[in-house]
Amino acid sequence: MKTIQIAPITILAALFAALLSGCGKNGPAAPAAGASEVAALAVKAQAVTNRPFERRLTVQGTLEAKRFADVAARVEGNLDAVWVDEGDAVKTGETRLFQIDPVGLSNAVTIAEQALDVARAGLTVAQAGADKTKAEARKAALDFERYERLHKEGKVSNNEYETADTLHRQAQAGIAVAEAQIDLAGRQVRQAEAALAIARKHLDDSLTVSPIDGVVSLRSAEPGEQMSVGRTVLRLVDPRTLEAAAFIPAQYYASVQPGQTPFRLAVKGAEAAMHTVTYRSPTIDPTLRTFEIKGLVDNAAGLAVPGSMADITIVFETRPGKAVPTEAVLNRAGKQVVFVVRDGRAAQVEVATGLQNDGWTEILSGLAAGALVVTEGQTQLRDGAPVEVL
């Protein structure tokens, strides 16, 4: 049997002919007449609105107790008792806090009372001695007058006259001494009275009562300790009135006016109403370039406790303005622009912006109130592109 061989070039020619036969009237269809060149892009849009804008600064501050007292020992001695502990409530003039050595101070009062009695007795003795001296002086004066008259008549000698004169002068000097002793005794009485008053004051000071309404925040001494004047035993705070304090940059110094500038307080993320700056430090820290501000916060509702952190938003200015969502504003070729929807197409509009608050941007110029601004899909737009507002 004879084998038939087909050359490779013949096979390639046959395949090429088959491909050409498949490219007739059944090929790909041309685009339909009248179809749109660019499909409309689906976007979201909303009208320009009016809302208030604030020029403000938010810093972190601290809530401090406006009224507090570091209650210290007012006398020396052994701390006899402490009747309150940390967390206890105290009331002005009623709650007993602690007492220092009442027995020793009471004994001191007794000694001072006795010293006063002795001084008063000494004054009585001095007054009696003065009366005696004055009586003797009157007798000496009468004798001198008689001897003086007799001496003139030549009936007594010069020696007798001089003796009477000396006794008379001594009596007058004795009166002066007696009066000085009365004055000295009187001064000793007053000194003893002052010592008694001091001893009684020390006894009164040994018992300390609360100077303010509030709670005990710190107890730093225990019974049995030896106290010195000025050593702190307890710290009291009044949590009903707090003071928000913060340090802000020096460039805002002129913008903060005590009694006028408002601030918004937020504690643990919760708004705590508006308040007013009540204090601005008179100087700026030359190292940190900051200054301190404070404002009263009514804490009757128990919003926070002293020492809590808080966000303080100082509002320097509030003004109404046209607003668009911040994400609607784009930067194209170094300019701020937005896209507005007009007759189904996006129009690029250059705008001038102002303040930004809470996701909104103030539009100073370039947009009219009520204009429909693209807020989603704007990054894919070009000027004049067809859009479909969802």
C-alpha positions in Angstrom: 0.0 0.0 0.0 1.3 3.4 -0.9 1.5 6.1 1.9 0.3 9.7 0.9 2.4 12.6 2.3 1.0 16.1 2.7 3.4 19.0 2.8 3.1 21.4 5.9 2.7 24.4 3.7 -0.5 22.9 2.3 -2.0 22.5 5.8 -1.3 26.2 6.7 -2.9 27.4 3.5 -6.1 25.4 4.3 -6.3 26.9 7.8 -5.9 30.5 6.5 -8.7 29.9 4.0 -11.0 28.7 6.8 -10.4 31.9 8.9 -11.2 34.1 5.9 -14.5 32.3 5.3 -15.6 33.1 9.0 -15.3 36.9 8.6 -18.4 37.6 6.5 -21.8 39.1 7.5 -22.0 37.4 10.9 -19.1 39.5 12.4 -19.3 41.9 15.5 -22.2 44.5 15.2 -21.4 48.3 15.1 -22.6 50.6 18.0 -26.3 51.5 17.7 -27.0 54.9 16.2 -27.8 57.7 18.9 -26.2 56.1 21.9 -24.7 58.5 24.6 -21.0 59.1 24.5 -20.6 59.3 28.4 -23.0 57.8 30.9 -24.3 60.1 33.7 -22.5 59.6 37.0 -24.7 58.9 40.1 -24.0 61.4 42.9 -25.5 62.7 46.1 -26.0 66.4 46.5 -27.6 68.9 49.0 -28.4 72.5 49.0 -26.2 75.2 50.6 -27.5 76.0 54.1 -27.1 78.7 56.6 -25.7 77.8 60.1 -23.7 79.5 62.8 -19.9 79.2 62.8 -17.5 79.6 65.7 -13.9 80.8 65.8 -12.8 78.6 68.7 -10.0 76.7 70.4 -10.3 73.4 72.2 -7.8 72.5 74.9 -7.6 70.0 77.7 -8.0 71.4 81.2 -8.7 70.3 84.8 -11.6 70.8 87.1 -10.5 72.1 90.4 -12.4 72.8 93.6 -13.1 76.5 93.9 -13.3 76.3 97.7 -10.9 74.1 99.7 -9.1 74.2 103.0 -5.9 72.6 104.3 -6.8 72.3 107.9 -3.7 72.5 110.0 -2.8 72.4 113.7 -3.1 75.7 115.4 -1.4 74.7 118.7 1.5 72.4 119.6 1.0 69.1 121.4 -0.1 65.5 121.1 -2.9 64.8 118.6 -5.5 63.4 120.9 -8.3 62.5 118.4 -9.4 62.7 114.8 -13.1 62.2 114.3 -13.4 62.2 110.4 -11.8 60.2 107.7 -11.4 60.5 103.9 -14.7 60.7 102.1 -16.7 62.0 105.1 -19.0 64.9 104.6 -18.4 68.0 106.8 -20.4 71.1 107.7 -19.2 74.6 108.5 -18.9 75.2 112.2 -20.7 72.0 113.2 -18.5 69.0 112.3 -15.7 68.4 114.8 -12.5 67.4 113.0 -9.7 66.8 115.6 -8.4 67.9 119.0 -4.8 68.4 120.3 -3.8 67.9 124.0 -6.9 69.2 125.7 -5.7 68.2 129.2 -2.4 70.0 129.0 -4.0 73.1 127.5 -6.8 73.1 130.1 -4.1 73.0 132.9 -2.4 75.9 131.2 -5.6 77.9 131.5 -5.9 77.0 135.2 -2.3 78.2 135.8 -3.0 81.5 133.9 -6.1 82.1 136.0 -4.1 81.6 139.2 -1.4 84.0 138.0 -4.1 86.6 137.3 -5.4 86.2 140.9 -1.9 86.7 142.2 -1.4 89.8 140.1 -4.7 91.3 141.2 -3.7 90.6 144.9 -0.5 92.4 144.2 -2.3 95.4 142.9 -4.5 95.5 146.1 -1.3 95.4 148.2 0.2 98.2 146.2 -2.9 100.4 146.5 -2.9 99.8 150.3 0.8 100.6 150.6 0.2 103.8 148.6 -2.7 104.8 151.0 -0.3 104.3 154.0 2.4 106.3 152.4 0.1 109.2 151.6 -1.1 109.3 155.2 2.5 109.4 156.5 3.2 112.1 153.9 0.4 114.2 155.3 1.8 113.9 158.8 5.2 114.9 157.6 3.8 117.9 155.7 2.0 119.1 158.9 5.2 118.7 160.9 7.2 120.6 158.3 4.7 123.5 158.3 4.9 123.7 162.1 8.7 123.6 162.2 8.9 126.1 159.4 6.7 128.5 161.4 8.7 128.0 164.6 12.0 128.3 162.8 10.9 131.7 161.5 10.0 132.7 165.1 13.4 131.4 166.3 11.9 128.8 168.6 13.6 125.7 166.9 17.1 125.2 165.8 18.3 124.9 162.2 19.0 121.3 162.7 15.4 120.5 163.9 14.0 122.5 160.9 16.2 120.7 158.4 15.2 117.3 159.9 11.5 118.2 159.4 12.2 119.3 155.9 14.0 116.1 155.0 11.2 114.0 156.4 8.7 116.0 154.4 10.7 115.4 151.1 11.1 111.7 151.9 7.3 111.4 152.3 6.7 113.1 148.9 9.2 110.7 147.3 7.4 107.8 149.0 4.1 108.8 147.4 5.8 108.7 144.0 7.2 105.3 144.7 3.8 104.0 145.9 2.1 105.3 142.7 4.8 103.6 140.6 4.1 100.4 142.4 0.4 100.7 141.7 1.2 101.2 138.1 3.5 98.2 138.0 0.9 96.0 139.7 -1.7 97.2 137.3 0.5 96.3 134.3 1.1 92.9 135.9 -2.6 92.4 136.1 -3.1 93.2 132.5 -0.2 90.9 131.5 -1.8 88.1 133.5 -5.2 88.8 131.8 -3.5 88.6 128.4 -1.8 85.4 129.3 -5.1 83.9 130.4 -6.7 85.0 127.1 -3.9 83.3 125.2 -4.2 80.2 127.2 -8.0 80.1 126.7 -7.5 80.7 122.9 -5.0 77.8 122.8 -7.6 75.6 124.5 -10.2 76.7 122.0 -7.8 76.1 119.1 -7.1 72.6 120.3 -10.6 71.7 119.1 -10.9 72.2 115.3 -14.3 72.3 113.5 -14.9 72.4 109.8 -14.4 75.8 108.2 -16.3 74.9 105.0 -19.1 72.6 103.8 -17.6 69.7 101.8 -15.9 66.4 102.1 -12.6 65.2 103.5 -10.2 64.5 100.6 -7.0 63.8 102.6 -6.1 62.8 106.1 -2.4 63.1 106.8 -2.0 62.5 110.6 -3.2 60.0 113.1 -3.9 60.2 116.9 -0.7 60.0 119.0 1.4 62.1 116.7 3.2 65.2 118.0 1.9 68.2 116.2 3.6 71.5 115.4 1.8 74.7 114.5 1.0 74.8 110.8 1.2 71.0 110.2 -1.7 69.9 107.9 -4.0 67.3 109.4 -6.9 67.3 106.9 -7.7 68.7 103.4 -11.3 69.6 102.8 -12.9 70.4 99.4 -16.3 71.7 98.4 -17.3 69.7 95.3 -20.4 71.8 94.6 -18.5 74.6 92.9 -15.7 73.8 90.6 -13.3 75.8 88.5 -12.2 74.8 85.0 -8.6 75.7 84.5 -6.4 75.4 81.3 -3.3 76.9 79.7 -3.7 78.3 76.2 -1.2 79.7 73.7 0.0 83.3 74.1 -1.4 84.5 70.7 -5.0 84.3 72.1 -4.3 86.5 75.1 -6.0 89.6 73.7 -9.0 87.5 72.6 -9.8 86.3 76.1 -11.7 88.8 78.2 -12.7 87.8 81.8 -16.4 88.0 82.4 -17.1 88.1 78.6 -15.5 85.2 76.7 -17.6 82.0 76.8 -16.4 78.5 76.8 -18.0 75.1 76.3 -17.2 72.3 78.7 -17.2 68.6 78.0 -16.5 66.0 80.6 -15.9 62.4 79.6 -17.3 63.3 76.1 -20.5 64.7 77.5 -21.3 68.4 77.0 -21.7 70.4 80.1 -23.2 73.6 78.9 -21.7 77.0 78.3 -19.7 79.0 80.9 -17.8 82.2 81.1 -14.1 82.8 81.7 -13.7 84.5 85.1 -9.9 84.7 85.3 -7.1 85.3 82.9 -3.6 85.3 84.4 -2.0 88.7 84.4 1.3 87.4 82.8 2.3 85.0 80.0 4.8 82.3 80.9 8.0 83.3 79.0 9.2 79.7 78.7 6.1 77.9 77.5 4.4 81.0 75.9 1.1 80.1 77.5 -1.2 81.8 80.0 -3.9 80.4 82.4 -7.6 80.9 82.3 -10.3 79.8 84.7 -14.1 79.7 84.8 -16.6 78.8 87.4 -18.7 75.6 86.9 -21.8 74.8 89.0 -21.4 71.2 90.0 -24.5 70.9 92.1 -25.7 68.0 89.9 -22.4 66.1 90.5 -21.1 66.4 87.0 -17.5 65.6 88.0 -15.2 65.5 90.9 -12.3 67.8 91.6 -9.2 66.8 89.6 -11.2 65.5 86.6 -9.9 66.2 83.1 -12.2 68.2 80.8 -12.2 69.5 77.2 -12.5 73.3 77.2 -13.6 74.9 74.0 -13.1 78.7 74.1 -15.4 80.5 71.7 -13.8 83.7 70.5 -16.5 84.6 67.9 -19.8 83.3 66.6 -21.2 84.3 63.3 -23.8 83.0 60.8 -22.7 81.8 57.3 -23.4 79.7 54.3 -22.3 76.1 54.9 -21.5 73.0 52.9 -20.2 69.7 54.1 -16.4 69.8 54.4 -15.9 66.8 52.1 -17.7 68.7 49.3 -14.7 71.2 49.0 -11.9 70.0 46.7 -8.5 71.3 45.8 -8.1 71.5 42.1 -5.0 73.2 40.6 -4.3 75.0 43.9 -7.8 76.4 44.1 -10.7 75.4 46.4 -13.7 74.3 44.3 -17.1 72.6 44.7 -19.3 71.0 42.1 -22.9 72.2 41.8 -25.6 70.5 39.8 -27.1 72.6 36.9 -29.5 71.2 34.3 -28.2 67.6 34.9 -24.5 68.5 34.6 -21.8 69.2 37.1 -20.4 72.7 37.2 -17.1 73.4 38.9 -17.2 76.6 41.0 -14.3 78.2 42.7 -15.1 79.3 46.3 -13.5 81.1 49.2 -13.8 79.3 52.5 -13.8 80.5 56.1 -14.3 78.6 59.4 -14.7 74.9 59.7 -16.9 73.4 62.5 -18.1 69.9 63.1 -17.8 68.7 59.5 -19.1 71.9 57.9 -17.1 74.6 56.0 -18.1 78.2 55.8 -18.4 79.6 52.2 -17.4 83.2 52.1 -18.0 83.7 48.4 -18.7 81.8 45.2 -22.0 80.1 46.1 -25.5 81.4 46.5 -27.8 80.1 49.2 -29.8 77.2 48.0 -27.3 76.0 45.3 -27.2 72.2 45.0 -23.7 71.0 45.9 -22.4 67.5 45.2 -21.4 65.8 48.5 -20.7 62.3 47.3 -19.0 61.3 44.0 -17.4 64.7 43.5 -13.9 63.4 43.3 -14.8 61.6 40.0 -16.3 64.7 38.4 -15.1 67.1 35.8 -16.6 70.4 34.7 -19.6 69.8 32.5 -19.9 66.1 33.2 -23.5 64.6 33.2 -24.7 63.6 36.6 -27.7 61.9 38.1 -28.6 63.0 41.7 -29.7 60.1 43.9 
